[in-house]
């Protein structure tokens, strides 16, 4: 069974709770580089709500979305 494109967290949980949906599909994907350090960061509830919304929109995890946002900012020219 293939995963439908847009599911909320509850739907995803129910989908992956079924054993037939826990079989890996396709070739393994590896990160380009290993992550080296965990950094605890706190955000306001409003900011986290918006981060979750945008991560869901991009079909990314919150961590992945934040990493991409930081990498984007690091790539900007300083003003």
N, C-alpha and C positions, 0 to 999 in steps of 0.2 A: 504494500500500500504506500503511495507517495503522500508526502506531507502537503496539505493545502497551503497556498501562498501566505495568506494572512490569518493568523490565529492569535488570540490573546494568551496570556500566561496560563490561565486555567485550561484552555483548550489544548495548548501544547503539553501541559502536564498530563492530561487525560490521554492524549495521543501517544506519548512516549511511555505511559504506564502499561500499554499493551505490548506483550513480548514480540509480536511480529513487527513492531515498529522500532525495535531496538537493534536491528541488524544493520551493521555499517554498510553504507552505499558508496561505491566508487573508491578511488585510490585515496590513501592517507594523505592529509595535507599537513605540512610542517611549517612552523613559523620561520621567517627569514633569519631571525636571530633570537637567541635565548634572552628572556627577560631576567634582569639581574637583581633587582631590588624592589621590595614592596614599600610603598609610601602611604601611610594613613593620612587621609584628607577628609575634612568635614565640610559639608555644604548645607545651606539652609534647606528647609523642606520645599520651598518654592523652586529653588535651583534644581534640586534632585528630581522634582516632578517634571520639569522641563527637559532635563537630561534623559530621563527614562522615556519620555515621549519621543524625543529626537532619536534615541538609540533604537526604539521600536520602529520608527519610520524608516531607518536605515537598515533594519534587520541585523542589528549588531548587539552585542552585550554592552552593558553600561561601561564596563572596564575598557573594552575595545573602543567604544565611542570617545571616552575621556582621553585615552592614549592618542587617538587620531587627532583630537582637538589640540592637545599639547604639542604634538609633532608639527601640526599646522602652524601654531603660534611660534614655535622655535624656527620655522623656516621663513618667517616674515622678516623683512628688513627692519632693523631698529630705527625708530624715529626720534 
